[in-house]
Amino acid sequence: MFRTLDDIGDVAGKRILVRSDLNVPIEGGRIGDVSRLAATVPTLAELADAGAKVIVLSHFGRPKGFDAELSLRPVAAALGDVLGRPVGFVADCVGSEVADAVAALADGGIVVLENTRFYPGEEANDPRFVAGLAENGDLYVNDAFSAAHRAHASTEGLAHVLPAYAGRAMASELAALDRALGNPAHPVAAVVGGAKVSSKLDVLTHLVTRVDHLIIGGAMANTFLAANGVDVGKSLFEKDMADTARDVLARAAAANCTVHLPYQVVVATAFTANAPHRTANVHEIGADELILDLGPAAVEASADVLKTCRTLVWNGPLGAFELPPFDAATIALARIAAALTGDGLISVAGGGDTVAALNHAGAADGFTFVSNAGGAFLEWMEGKALPGVAALEQNAVSR
């Protein structure tokens, strides 16, 4: 286990390095989505209210050295608006300028340091860079689950040199994920969509050993259908993954996991919004047709599965949800899952397209937990240890 803010004790006057996720989308100088800023508010506000000097670390984008366009300065200002209190900014993350700013910071004050990725030592997890960051902190709090799959200086290295704790967002995310796959209430269903089997092979291989039902949608379902001898017409599928798909099905059978593939789909001859389309059995797809969504009968069958389950994990859309009306299956099943959650289903979803799809369906707020983490959520679904979390666990044992 790891320590949380409940274990941190009196922090008045202490310098606390908080690794947040401030990697928000900015277009034309404006932040489009502040959900990641809002997620870190409970930790920052709690520490500041307790009299700590709060020093926020984060990366932003993928800079190659110092890049003014990827400065965290405007994000710090936006964080202050979300927090409803002043937030300072320092145009560096190590060195004398940071030391001076931290020394001048009042108890209860909050300051954001510059983009950690401006330094190559961040991604290299260079001990010298870790030491430079640690000079300005007495304690370390990791509140960025979305970056926990990276063994970087600010996400993993600091937990080896300072007393380390999980922030409120990190702790709540890990608790939700444990309820979903770590120690779930069975039966468990997983909905997995998206384009490629190859990009989610490790996810599928791990899930069939952990869940009772695996519902496959999106273009990856086409690969499984083709592997089973179905002519999918001009649909997107990975011909070279047929043996792999059959292997996943065999592993599922050995683990007593039932795999649900669509038997009814929506097809069109063009991959465009509002293209003429029809609903068809998977054995009735024309040579010039593309599978773009699950049919209503397939959605109903999936809903019947969810009604028998106590836990749901969801990753990926069921169809080409960015093109109406091929978003219908994703919207329908997401809303059903949200309604079932109101009746006691534990529902956890994550991944970039997944969050967008559930928001599009107006169902995200109905789920038990929706993770904004992309890569970290996928690696968790693959059953991999996340370096940022493992470091917190090691710190709790060693101190």
N, C-alpha and C positions, 0 to 999 in steps of 0.2 A: 504493500500500500504506500501511499504518498501522504505528505502533510498538506493541510489546507489552511486557509486564513483562521480557521477555528483553533489552530495549534500555534499561531504565531506569537501570541502574548502581547505585551505592551510595546507599541511601535512609536510612541511619542518621541519626536526628535531623531528617529532613525532614518537613514537613507535607504529607500527601498527601490531597487531596480525592478520594474514591471515590464515583462515582455508582452506587449499587446499586439493585436493584428490591426494595424491602421492601413493596410494595403487595399484602399478603397478605389472604386472606379472614378476617374476624373475626365471630363470631356469639356473642352473649351474653358478650362479653369474652374469648372463647377463640379462638385461631388454629386454623383447621381444616386448613390445608395449609401446611407449612413448606418446600416444595420450592424456593421462590424464595429463602428464607433460606439453605438448604443450597447453592444454586447460587453464592452469593457468597462462601462460606467459603474456597475455595482462594485467591482474591485477597486477602481480608482477612488470612488467617492468614499468607500468604507475606510480605506487606508488614510486618505486625506482628513476625513472627519476624526480619525483617531490620533491625528497630530503627526503623522509621518511626513517626511519629505519624499514625494513620489516622483521618480525619474522614469519616464516612459521610453522604452526601446521598441523599434519596429523597423522592418524593411519596407520598401515601397518600389514596386516594379522590378525590373532587371537591369540596373545601370551597369555600365562598364566604367567604373571610376566615378568621380564627382560629375554630377549632371544636374544643372539647375532646374530642369524640367521635372526631375524626380525628387525634388526636395520635399521634405515633410512639413515645411513651414505652413502652407495653406491647410494641410490636414490638421495641424495643431490648432489652428484658429477654429476650424470646424468642430474639433473635439471639445473645445471650450464652449461652443454654442450648445452642443449636445449635453455636456455636463452641467451647463448653467453656472459656471464659475470660471475665473481666469485660468488660462493655461499658457505657460511661457514656452519659449522655443530657443534652443541653442543650435547654432549652425555647425555642429560637430557632434561626435558621439564618444570621443576619447580626447584626452589631452587637457591642457591647462585651462582652456576656455570653458570646458565642461566643469572642471573642478571649481573654478571661480563661481560659476553660476549655481552649482549645487551648494557651495558654502554660503551663498547669499540667499538661498531659498528659505523662506519662512516655514516653520512647522505647519503642516497642512497644505503646503503649496504643491503645485503640480507643474512639471516641465517636460516637454517632449524633446528628445535628442534627435539629431539628424539621422537620416537613412543609414542603417548599419551596413547596407550592401555597397555603400560608397567605398568601403575598405575590402580588399580581397581576403583579409583575415577573417571576415564574417563567414563566408561560405566554406572557407578552408578550415574553419574551427581552429584557427591558429592560437596556441596557448598564450602567445604574447598579446594578441588582440583581446583574448578573453581577460587577461590580467588588466589590460587597459580599461576595459569596461568595468571590471570588478572594483577598481580603485575608487569608484564613485558610489559604491553601495555597501551597505552593511548586511542586507538581506536580498534575496532574489525571489520574485514571484513570476511564475509562467502562467499567463492567461490567454495564450494563443494556441489552442488545439490545432487550428488550421495550418500551423507551421511546425507541428510536433513531429512530422515525418522527416524533417530536415535536421541533420546533426550539425548545426551551425553554432557559432560562438554564442549568440544571444538566445538560442533555443535549447541548447544542450550543454555547451561548455560551461556556462556560468553555474549550472547546478552542481558542478564538481568542485567549485571553489568558494561558494557562499552557501549558507543555510538556505534551503530552497523549499518553496511551497507552491501549491496549485492555487490559482486565482479562482474566483467564483464561476466565471464562464468555463474555464478548463474543467473544474470539478463537476459542474452540472453536466457538461458534455460527456465526460467519462462515465458518470453515473447512468446517463441515458443509454449509452452504448453498451454498458454492462447488462442493462435490463433487456437490450435487444438481442445480443448474441452471446455475451459472456455467461450470464445466468438467467436465461429467459424462461418465461412461462410457456409451456408447450400446449398445443401445437404452435409451431412457428412457421410463418410464410415469408418468403422473400420475393419481391417483384424486382426483376432486373431487366432493364431495357437499354437502348443505345444502339449504336451502329455496328460495332465489331466484336466478335467473339475474342479475337486476338488481344484486344485492349482490356478485356475483363476475364481472361481465362483463369487467372489466379483467384479472382473473386468467385467465379462459378465453382471451381474445384474445391475451394474452402467451404462455400455455402452448402454444398450437397452433403457435407459431413455434419452440419450444424442445424439445418432446418428440416422441417417435415414436408414442406411444399415449396417448389421453386417455379414461379410463374415467369416465363420468358417472353418479352415483347421487343418492339423495335426491330431494326433491320437484322440484329443478331438472331432473332427467331427464324429469319429466312434461311440462315446458314444451317440451323438445326433441321428445318423442314427439308431442305435440299439433301442433307445428310441422310434423311429418312426416305429419300426417293421421291420427294414431291417436286414437280416441275414448277419453279417459282417465276417463270417467264423472264422478264427483264429486271426483276427485282435485284436490289443491291444484296449481295451475299459473298462470303469468302469461300471460294471453291477449294482452296488449299487447306481449309480448316475442317473439312468434312470428317476426317478421322478423329480429330480432336473433339469435335462435337459428339461423335459417337462414344468416345472415351468418357466424356462428362456424363452422358446418359448412363453408361455402364457403372460408373462410380456412384451415381445417384441411386441406381437400383440396388447396388451392394450395401448402401447406407440406409435403405428404406426411405429414401426421399423421393416423393412423387414429383416429376417434372411435368408442367402444364404448358403445352405449345398451342398456339391458336389454331382452331380448325375452321374458323370463319374470318375472313379478312376484307378490307376495303381496298380496291384496286383502281388504278387509273393508267392512262397511257402517257401522261406527262407529269413530271415532278414540279408542279407549280400550284400556287394557291388557287382554290376553287376550280381545279381541273375537273372535267366530267369524270364521274366515278361510279362504281357499282359495288355492291356487297356480294361476295362469292365464297363458296367452299374452297378450301385450299387445293382441292383436286380439280378445280374448274378455272384455273388461272390461264388467261390467254398468253400466247407467245410474246405479244407486244405490250403486256400489262406489267405494272409495278405494284407490289404490295406497299401501301402507305399507312395503313392503320389496322387495328383489330376491329372485327365486326361486332355489332351489338350482342350477338349470341355468345361470342367469345368473352366479352366483358362480363356478361351475366354469369358465365361459368366461373370466371375468376372471382367474381363477387361471392359466389356460393362457397368457394374455397375459403375466402377471408372470413366468412361468417362462422366457420368452424374453428377458427384460430384465436389464440389469445395474444399473439405477438406478431408484428409485421415489420419487416425491414424493406425499404424501397430505395432503389437507385436506378435512375434512367427513365425516360419517357417510353410509352408503349408504341408510339407512331411518330410520324413527321409532325410533331406538335406545333412547330413554328409555321406550318402551312394549313390554314383552315380549309376544309373542315376535317383535316386529318389529325386534329387535336382531340377529336370527340372521345376516343377510348381513354386517353390519359385523363381528361377532365372527368369523365363518368366514374372511372374506378377510383380516382383520387377523392372525389366527393363521397363515394360510398365508404372508403377507408376512413375519412374524417367522421362520417356519421357513426360508423362502428366504434371509433375511438370514444365517442360520446357515450357509448354503451359499455365501455370497459376494455376495448382493444388497446394494447400498447403499440403505438405506431412511431417508428423512427425512420427518418428519411434524410438523405444527404447527397452531395455531389452537385456541381454547378448547374447542369441542365435540369436536374431533379428539382432544385429549389425554384428555378424559373418556371418549370412546368406546373409545380404545385401552386405557386403564386398566380400563375395564369388561370388555373382552375378555381382560384379563390378558396383553396382547401388547406393551405399551409398552416393557418392558425388552428385548424381542427386536429392536427397531428399532435401526438404527445411531445415530439421533439423533432425539429428540422435543423440539420447541421449546415452551416455555411462553408464548412471545410470541404475542399475538393479532393486534392491528392491525399490528405491525411485520412479522410473518410474512406476513400477507396482502399488504402493500405490497411486500414483497420478491418474492412470487409474481407481483405485477403488473409487476415489472421496474422499479419506481421507485427512485430514489436515496433513501437514508435519511439525513436531515440529521445525525443523531448520528454515523453512520459516515463520511459525507462530510467532516465537520469534523475527524475524526481523521486522515483521509487528507491533507487540506489542511495540517494542523499538521505532519505528518511531512515534507512537502515544504518548508514555509516555515522550518523550524528546523534 
